[in-house]
């Protein structure tokens, strides 16, 4: 089962290593990892996407909570949340495909951020399924390169991490 976990941690050296060590030490692959400071620069939010057994993931969650630098752990599995990802997609833009590439980009509310005589670089944000969909539609034009940020998530509604403390 896929799990999306948000971990609020002290923004200090070595925290990322300790958190990722919990996963690798139990044979779990981190499919996606995004880390950035929050409104409070002394605190960072990690968004981790992984797949695995619910029981072992529960153990990892408990151990994450025991780390001295951890402030809060939220497993969004089965919860309501907003999920977004950023992708930069470099696609071939030859004379015969340029119009179709621009049409697809427009449909997905993406934007062209770089143009060369033979390629476009497109920026698109949205749910991971939206990113997958535009990639598949652009594939026939000739994908050159893709970079994805991995998802970031926030719980739905007014309740934030501070109000739950």
Biotite code that builds the C-alpha atoms (Angstrom):
import biotite.structure as struc

atoms = struc.array([
    struc.Atom([0.000, 0.000, 0.000], chain_id="A", res_id=1, res_name="UNK", atom_name="CA", element="C"),
    struc.Atom([1.185, 3.523, -0.819], chain_id="A", res_id=2, res_name="UNK", atom_name="CA", element="C"),
    struc.Atom([1.796, 5.822, 2.148], chain_id="A", res_id=3, res_name="UNK", atom_name="CA", element="C"),
    struc.Atom([2.316, 9.587, 2.126], chain_id="A", res_id=4, res_name="UNK", atom_name="CA", element="C"),
    struc.Atom([3.910, 10.757, 5.359], chain_id="A", res_id=5, res_name="UNK", atom_name="CA", element="C"),
    struc.Atom([4.558, 14.312, 6.498], chain_id="A", res_id=6, res_name="UNK", atom_name="CA", element="C"),
    struc.Atom([7.257, 14.736, 9.139], chain_id="A", res_id=7, res_name="UNK", atom_name="CA", element="C"),
    struc.Atom([7.915, 18.051, 10.870], chain_id="A", res_id=8, res_name="UNK", atom_name="CA", element="C"),
    struc.Atom([11.483, 18.166, 12.135], chain_id="A", res_id=9, res_name="UNK", atom_name="CA", element="C"),
    struc.Atom([13.996, 20.577, 13.569], chain_id="A", res_id=10, res_name="UNK", atom_name="CA", element="C"),
    struc.Atom([15.870, 22.166, 10.658], chain_id="A", res_id=11, res_name="UNK", atom_name="CA", element="C"),
    struc.Atom([19.283, 20.815, 11.690], chain_id="A", res_id=12, res_name="UNK", atom_name="CA", element="C"),
    struc.Atom([22.230, 18.963, 10.222], chain_id="A", res_id=13, res_name="UNK", atom_name="CA", element="C"),
    struc.Atom([21.848, 15.154, 10.026], chain_id="A", res_id=14, res_name="UNK", atom_name="CA", element="C"),
    struc.Atom([18.074, 14.936, 10.490], chain_id="A", res_id=15, res_name="UNK", atom_name="CA", element="C"),
    struc.Atom([17.447, 13.801, 6.911], chain_id="A", res_id=16, res_name="UNK", atom_name="CA", element="C"),
    struc.Atom([20.049, 11.062, 7.291], chain_id="A", res_id=17, res_name="UNK", atom_name="CA", element="C"),
    struc.Atom([18.463, 9.746, 10.478], chain_id="A", res_id=18, res_name="UNK", atom_name="CA", element="C"),
    struc.Atom([14.970, 9.751, 8.981], chain_id="A", res_id=19, res_name="UNK", atom_name="CA", element="C"),
    struc.Atom([16.006, 8.019, 5.764], chain_id="A", res_id=20, res_name="UNK", atom_name="CA", element="C"),
    struc.Atom([18.014, 5.519, 7.830], chain_id="A", res_id=21, res_name="UNK", atom_name="CA", element="C"),
    struc.Atom([14.834, 4.338, 9.531], chain_id="A", res_id=22, res_name="UNK", atom_name="CA", element="C"),
    struc.Atom([13.391, 3.413, 6.151], chain_id="A", res_id=23, res_name="UNK", atom_name="CA", element="C"),
    struc.Atom([16.480, 1.789, 4.658], chain_id="A", res_id=24, res_name="UNK", atom_name="CA", element="C"),
    struc.Atom([17.176, -0.113, 7.879], chain_id="A", res_id=25, res_name="UNK", atom_name="CA", element="C"),
    struc.Atom([13.834, -1.865, 7.481], chain_id="A", res_id=26, res_name="UNK", atom_name="CA", element="C"),
    struc.Atom([14.115, -2.483, 3.755], chain_id="A", res_id=27, res_name="UNK", atom_name="CA", element="C"),
    struc.Atom([11.652, 0.213, 2.669], chain_id="A", res_id=28, res_name="UNK", atom_name="CA", element="C"),
    struc.Atom([12.297, 2.258, -0.426], chain_id="A", res_id=29, res_name="UNK", atom_name="CA", element="C"),
    struc.Atom([11.512, 5.960, -0.319], chain_id="A", res_id=30, res_name="UNK", atom_name="CA", element="C"),
    struc.Atom([9.759, 6.570, -3.644], chain_id="A", res_id=31, res_name="UNK", atom_name="CA", element="C"),
    struc.Atom([9.737, 10.330, -3.217], chain_id="A", res_id=32, res_name="UNK", atom_name="CA", element="C"),
    struc.Atom([11.200, 12.760, -0.699], chain_id="A", res_id=33, res_name="UNK", atom_name="CA", element="C"),
    struc.Atom([10.703, 16.503, -0.518], chain_id="A", res_id=34, res_name="UNK", atom_name="CA", element="C"),
    struc.Atom([12.145, 18.667, 2.260], chain_id="A", res_id=35, res_name="UNK", atom_name="CA", element="C"),
    struc.Atom([11.879, 22.420, 2.821], chain_id="A", res_id=36, res_name="UNK", atom_name="CA", element="C"),
    struc.Atom([11.634, 24.915, 5.681], chain_id="A", res_id=37, res_name="UNK", atom_name="CA", element="C"),
    struc.Atom([8.176, 25.905, 6.944], chain_id="A", res_id=38, res_name="UNK", atom_name="CA", element="C"),
    struc.Atom([6.983, 29.383, 7.915], chain_id="A", res_id=39, res_name="UNK", atom_name="CA", element="C"),
    struc.Atom([9.254, 28.936, 10.927], chain_id="A", res_id=40, res_name="UNK", atom_name="CA", element="C"),
    struc.Atom([12.790, 28.632, 9.454], chain_id="A", res_id=41, res_name="UNK", atom_name="CA", element="C"),
    struc.Atom([13.906, 26.470, 12.391], chain_id="A", res_id=42, res_name="UNK", atom_name="CA", element="C"),
    struc.Atom([11.414, 23.760, 11.315], chain_id="A", res_id=43, res_name="UNK", atom_name="CA", element="C"),
    struc.Atom([11.349, 21.735, 8.080], chain_id="A", res_id=44, res_name="UNK", atom_name="CA", element="C"),
    struc.Atom([8.607, 19.606, 6.595], chain_id="A", res_id=45, res_name="UNK", atom_name="CA", element="C"),
    struc.Atom([9.531, 16.319, 4.960], chain_id="A", res_id=46, res_name="UNK", atom_name="CA", element="C"),
    struc.Atom([7.026, 14.712, 2.629], chain_id="A", res_id=47, res_name="UNK", atom_name="CA", element="C"),
    struc.Atom([7.861, 11.047, 2.161], chain_id="A", res_id=48, res_name="UNK", atom_name="CA", element="C"),
    struc.Atom([6.080, 8.693, -0.237], chain_id="A", res_id=49, res_name="UNK", atom_name="CA", element="C"),
    struc.Atom([6.702, 4.974, 0.237], chain_id="A", res_id=50, res_name="UNK", atom_name="CA", element="C"),
    struc.Atom([4.957, 1.664, -0.307], chain_id="A", res_id=51, res_name="UNK", atom_name="CA", element="C"),
    struc.Atom([4.726, -1.179, 2.108], chain_id="A", res_id=52, res_name="UNK", atom_name="CA", element="C"),
    struc.Atom([3.006, -3.186, 4.765], chain_id="A", res_id=53, res_name="UNK", atom_name="CA", element="C"),
    struc.Atom([0.789, -1.152, 7.135], chain_id="A", res_id=54, res_name="UNK", atom_name="CA", element="C"),
    struc.Atom([2.144, -2.861, 10.258], chain_id="A", res_id=55, res_name="UNK", atom_name="CA", element="C"),
    struc.Atom([5.809, -2.145, 9.507], chain_id="A", res_id=56, res_name="UNK", atom_name="CA", element="C"),
    struc.Atom([4.976, 1.423, 8.469], chain_id="A", res_id=57, res_name="UNK", atom_name="CA", element="C"),
    struc.Atom([3.241, 1.891, 11.805], chain_id="A", res_id=58, res_name="UNK", atom_name="CA", element="C"),
    struc.Atom([6.500, 0.853, 13.498], chain_id="A", res_id=59, res_name="UNK", atom_name="CA", element="C"),
    struc.Atom([8.469, 3.327, 11.382], chain_id="A", res_id=60, res_name="UNK", atom_name="CA", element="C"),
    struc.Atom([5.987, 6.072, 12.329], chain_id="A", res_id=61, res_name="UNK", atom_name="CA", element="C"),
    struc.Atom([6.439, 5.259, 16.012], chain_id="A", res_id=62, res_name="UNK", atom_name="CA", element="C"),
    struc.Atom([10.221, 5.304, 15.639], chain_id="A", res_id=63, res_name="UNK", atom_name="CA", element="C"),
    struc.Atom([10.102, 8.590, 13.714], chain_id="A", res_id=64, res_name="UNK", atom_name="CA", element="C"),
    struc.Atom([8.176, 10.056, 16.653], chain_id="A", res_id=65, res_name="UNK", atom_name="CA", element="C"),
    struc.Atom([10.960, 8.906, 19.001], chain_id="A", res_id=66, res_name="UNK", atom_name="CA", element="C"),
    struc.Atom([13.690, 10.774, 17.111], chain_id="A", res_id=67, res_name="UNK", atom_name="CA", element="C"),
    struc.Atom([14.789, 13.766, 19.160], chain_id="A", res_id=68, res_name="UNK", atom_name="CA", element="C"),
    struc.Atom([14.500, 16.140, 16.161], chain_id="A", res_id=69, res_name="UNK", atom_name="CA", element="C"),
    struc.Atom([10.948, 15.051, 15.234], chain_id="A", res_id=70, res_name="UNK", atom_name="CA", element="C"),
    struc.Atom([8.129, 17.417, 16.117], chain_id="A", res_id=71, res_name="UNK", atom_name="CA", element="C"),
    struc.Atom([5.178, 15.638, 14.479], chain_id="A", res_id=72, res_name="UNK", atom_name="CA", element="C"),
    struc.Atom([4.498, 12.717, 12.127], chain_id="A", res_id=73, res_name="UNK", atom_name="CA", element="C"),
    struc.Atom([1.327, 12.478, 10.033], chain_id="A", res_id=74, res_name="UNK", atom_name="CA", element="C"),
    struc.Atom([0.535, 9.464, 7.845], chain_id="A", res_id=75, res_name="UNK", atom_name="CA", element="C"),
    struc.Atom([-1.947, 10.818, 5.306], chain_id="A", res_id=76, res_name="UNK", atom_name="CA", element="C"),
    struc.Atom([-3.006, 7.332, 4.187], chain_id="A", res_id=77, res_name="UNK", atom_name="CA", element="C"),
    struc.Atom([-6.805, 7.301, 4.199], chain_id="A", res_id=78, res_name="UNK", atom_name="CA", element="C"),
    struc.Atom([-6.955, 11.021, 5.087], chain_id="A", res_id=79, res_name="UNK", atom_name="CA", element="C"),
    struc.Atom([-8.174, 14.018, 3.076], chain_id="A", res_id=80, res_name="UNK", atom_name="CA", element="C"),
    struc.Atom([-5.243, 16.039, 1.767], chain_id="A", res_id=81, res_name="UNK", atom_name="CA", element="C"),
    struc.Atom([-4.131, 18.343, -1.022], chain_id="A", res_id=82, res_name="UNK", atom_name="CA", element="C"),
    struc.Atom([-1.278, 16.878, -3.072], chain_id="A", res_id=83, res_name="UNK", atom_name="CA", element="C"),
    struc.Atom([0.786, 18.703, -5.694], chain_id="A", res_id=84, res_name="UNK", atom_name="CA", element="C"),
    struc.Atom([3.900, 17.959, -7.676], chain_id="A", res_id=85, res_name="UNK", atom_name="CA", element="C"),
    struc.Atom([6.049, 20.019, -10.047], chain_id="A", res_id=86, res_name="UNK", atom_name="CA", element="C"),
    struc.Atom([7.515, 18.626, -13.253], chain_id="A", res_id=87, res_name="UNK", atom_name="CA", element="C"),
    struc.Atom([9.819, 20.096, -15.867], chain_id="A", res_id=88, res_name="UNK", atom_name="CA", element="C"),
    struc.Atom([9.463, 18.239, -19.152], chain_id="A", res_id=89, res_name="UNK", atom_name="CA", element="C"),
    struc.Atom([11.800, 18.773, -22.106], chain_id="A", res_id=90, res_name="UNK", atom_name="CA", element="C"),
    struc.Atom([10.109, 17.659, -25.305], chain_id="A", res_id=91, res_name="UNK", atom_name="CA", element="C"),
    struc.Atom([11.111, 17.655, -28.955], chain_id="A", res_id=92, res_name="UNK", atom_name="CA", element="C"),
    struc.Atom([9.423, 20.521, -30.774], chain_id="A", res_id=93, res_name="UNK", atom_name="CA", element="C"),
    struc.Atom([10.015, 19.993, -34.453], chain_id="A", res_id=94, res_name="UNK", atom_name="CA", element="C"),
    struc.Atom([8.005, 21.920, -37.035], chain_id="A", res_id=95, res_name="UNK", atom_name="CA", element="C"),
    struc.Atom([5.317, 19.228, -37.270], chain_id="A", res_id=96, res_name="UNK", atom_name="CA", element="C"),
    struc.Atom([4.814, 18.769, -33.511], chain_id="A", res_id=97, res_name="UNK", atom_name="CA", element="C"),
    struc.Atom([5.087, 22.292, -32.084], chain_id="A", res_id=98, res_name="UNK", atom_name="CA", element="C"),
    struc.Atom([1.378, 23.131, -32.286], chain_id="A", res_id=99, res_name="UNK", atom_name="CA", element="C"),
    struc.Atom([0.338, 19.819, -30.693], chain_id="A", res_id=100, res_name="UNK", atom_name="CA", element="C"),
    struc.Atom([2.857, 20.243, -27.848], chain_id="A", res_id=101, res_name="UNK", atom_name="CA", element="C"),
    struc.Atom([1.556, 23.760, -27.162], chain_id="A", res_id=102, res_name="UNK", atom_name="CA", element="C"),
    struc.Atom([-2.068, 22.545, -27.268], chain_id="A", res_id=103, res_name="UNK", atom_name="CA", element="C"),
    struc.Atom([-1.376, 19.742, -24.760], chain_id="A", res_id=104, res_name="UNK", atom_name="CA", element="C"),
    struc.Atom([0.540, 22.157, -22.529], chain_id="A", res_id=105, res_name="UNK", atom_name="CA", element="C"),
    struc.Atom([-2.373, 24.592, -22.575], chain_id="A", res_id=106, res_name="UNK", atom_name="CA", element="C"),
    struc.Atom([-4.935, 21.871, -21.766], chain_id="A", res_id=107, res_name="UNK", atom_name="CA", element="C"),
    struc.Atom([-2.932, 20.902, -18.663], chain_id="A", res_id=108, res_name="UNK", atom_name="CA", element="C"),
    struc.Atom([-2.423, 24.563, -17.672], chain_id="A", res_id=109, res_name="UNK", atom_name="CA", element="C"),
    struc.Atom([1.309, 24.168, -18.063], chain_id="A", res_id=110, res_name="UNK", atom_name="CA", element="C"),
    struc.Atom([3.641, 26.790, -19.370], chain_id="A", res_id=111, res_name="UNK", atom_name="CA", element="C"),
    struc.Atom([6.587, 26.780, -21.697], chain_id="A", res_id=112, res_name="UNK", atom_name="CA", element="C"),
    struc.Atom([9.574, 28.067, -19.716], chain_id="A", res_id=113, res_name="UNK", atom_name="CA", element="C"),
    struc.Atom([12.314, 27.541, -22.320], chain_id="A", res_id=114, res_name="UNK", atom_name="CA", element="C"),
    struc.Atom([12.356, 27.392, -26.098], chain_id="A", res_id=115, res_name="UNK", atom_name="CA", element="C"),
    struc.Atom([15.120, 26.281, -28.433], chain_id="A", res_id=116, res_name="UNK", atom_name="CA", element="C"),
    struc.Atom([14.900, 25.633, -32.168], chain_id="A", res_id=117, res_name="UNK", atom_name="CA", element="C"),
    struc.Atom([14.381, 21.908, -31.459], chain_id="A", res_id=118, res_name="UNK", atom_name="CA", element="C"),
    struc.Atom([12.744, 21.694, -28.035], chain_id="A", res_id=119, res_name="UNK", atom_name="CA", element="C"),
    struc.Atom([10.375, 23.149, -25.465], chain_id="A", res_id=120, res_name="UNK", atom_name="CA", element="C"),
    struc.Atom([10.770, 22.878, -21.721], chain_id="A", res_id=121, res_name="UNK", atom_name="CA", element="C"),
    struc.Atom([7.369, 22.743, -20.064], chain_id="A", res_id=122, res_name="UNK", atom_name="CA", element="C"),
    struc.Atom([6.526, 23.413, -16.410], chain_id="A", res_id=123, res_name="UNK", atom_name="CA", element="C"),
    struc.Atom([3.419, 21.737, -15.040], chain_id="A", res_id=124, res_name="UNK", atom_name="CA", element="C"),
    struc.Atom([2.067, 21.355, -11.509], chain_id="A", res_id=125, res_name="UNK", atom_name="CA", element="C"),
    struc.Atom([-0.713, 19.208, -10.134], chain_id="A", res_id=126, res_name="UNK", atom_name="CA", element="C"),
    struc.Atom([-1.531, 15.854, -8.653], chain_id="A", res_id=127, res_name="UNK", atom_name="CA", element="C"),
    struc.Atom([0.889, 13.061, -9.634], chain_id="A", res_id=128, res_name="UNK", atom_name="CA", element="C"),
    struc.Atom([-1.798, 11.505, -11.866], chain_id="A", res_id=129, res_name="UNK", atom_name="CA", element="C"),
    struc.Atom([-2.008, 14.772, -13.823], chain_id="A", res_id=130, res_name="UNK", atom_name="CA", element="C"),
    struc.Atom([1.758, 14.765, -14.316], chain_id="A", res_id=131, res_name="UNK", atom_name="CA", element="C"),
    struc.Atom([1.613, 11.136, -15.495], chain_id="A", res_id=132, res_name="UNK", atom_name="CA", element="C"),
    struc.Atom([-1.154, 12.037, -17.957], chain_id="A", res_id=133, res_name="UNK", atom_name="CA", element="C"),
    struc.Atom([0.679, 14.936, -19.621], chain_id="A", res_id=134, res_name="UNK", atom_name="CA", element="C"),
    struc.Atom([3.858, 12.873, -19.867], chain_id="A", res_id=135, res_name="UNK", atom_name="CA", element="C"),
    struc.Atom([1.958, 10.124, -21.699], chain_id="A", res_id=136, res_name="UNK", atom_name="CA", element="C"),
    struc.Atom([0.352, 12.631, -24.093], chain_id="A", res_id=137, res_name="UNK", atom_name="CA", element="C"),
    struc.Atom([3.700, 14.288, -24.833], chain_id="A", res_id=138, res_name="UNK", atom_name="CA", element="C"),
    struc.Atom([5.537, 10.965, -25.304], chain_id="A", res_id=139, res_name="UNK", atom_name="CA", element="C"),
    struc.Atom([4.707, 10.663, -29.056], chain_id="A", res_id=140, res_name="UNK", atom_name="CA", element="C"),
    struc.Atom([6.261, 14.111, -29.677], chain_id="A", res_id=141, res_name="UNK", atom_name="CA", element="C"),
    struc.Atom([9.553, 12.840, -28.235], chain_id="A", res_id=142, res_name="UNK", atom_name="CA", element="C"),
    struc.Atom([10.438, 13.229, -24.580], chain_id="A", res_id=143, res_name="UNK", atom_name="CA", element="C"),
    struc.Atom([14.031, 14.328, -24.041], chain_id="A", res_id=144, res_name="UNK", atom_name="CA", element="C"),
    struc.Atom([14.172, 14.736, -20.272], chain_id="A", res_id=145, res_name="UNK", atom_name="CA", element="C"),
    struc.Atom([11.878, 14.855, -17.235], chain_id="A", res_id=146, res_name="UNK", atom_name="CA", element="C"),
    struc.Atom([12.479, 15.987, -13.679], chain_id="A", res_id=147, res_name="UNK", atom_name="CA", element="C"),
    struc.Atom([9.782, 15.676, -11.006], chain_id="A", res_id=148, res_name="UNK", atom_name="CA", element="C"),
    struc.Atom([9.776, 17.178, -7.534], chain_id="A", res_id=149, res_name="UNK", atom_name="CA", element="C"),
    struc.Atom([7.756, 14.421, -5.916], chain_id="A", res_id=150, res_name="UNK", atom_name="CA", element="C"),
    struc.Atom([4.514, 15.252, -4.152], chain_id="A", res_id=151, res_name="UNK", atom_name="CA", element="C"),
    struc.Atom([4.091, 17.700, -1.305], chain_id="A", res_id=152, res_name="UNK", atom_name="CA", element="C"),
    struc.Atom([0.942, 17.495, 0.809], chain_id="A", res_id=153, res_name="UNK", atom_name="CA", element="C"),
    struc.Atom([-1.138, 19.438, 3.310], chain_id="A", res_id=154, res_name="UNK", atom_name="CA", element="C"),
    struc.Atom([-4.196, 18.220, 5.172], chain_id="A", res_id=155, res_name="UNK", atom_name="CA", element="C"),
    struc.Atom([-7.520, 19.611, 3.981], chain_id="A", res_id=156, res_name="UNK", atom_name="CA", element="C"),
    struc.Atom([-9.426, 22.208, 5.963], chain_id="A", res_id=157, res_name="UNK", atom_name="CA", element="C"),
    struc.Atom([-8.433, 24.768, 8.583], chain_id="A", res_id=158, res_name="UNK", atom_name="CA", element="C"),
    struc.Atom([-6.651, 22.379, 10.961], chain_id="A", res_id=159, res_name="UNK", atom_name="CA", element="C"),
    struc.Atom([-2.892, 22.891, 10.736], chain_id="A", res_id=160, res_name="UNK", atom_name="CA", element="C"),
    struc.Atom([-0.061, 21.061, 12.477], chain_id="A", res_id=161, res_name="UNK", atom_name="CA", element="C"),
    struc.Atom([0.155, 23.711, 15.205], chain_id="A", res_id=162, res_name="UNK", atom_name="CA", element="C"),
    struc.Atom([-3.545, 23.460, 16.166], chain_id="A", res_id=163, res_name="UNK", atom_name="CA", element="C"),
    struc.Atom([-3.266, 19.709, 16.743], chain_id="A", res_id=164, res_name="UNK", atom_name="CA", element="C"),
    struc.Atom([-0.618, 20.110, 19.479], chain_id="A", res_id=165, res_name="UNK", atom_name="CA", element="C"),
])
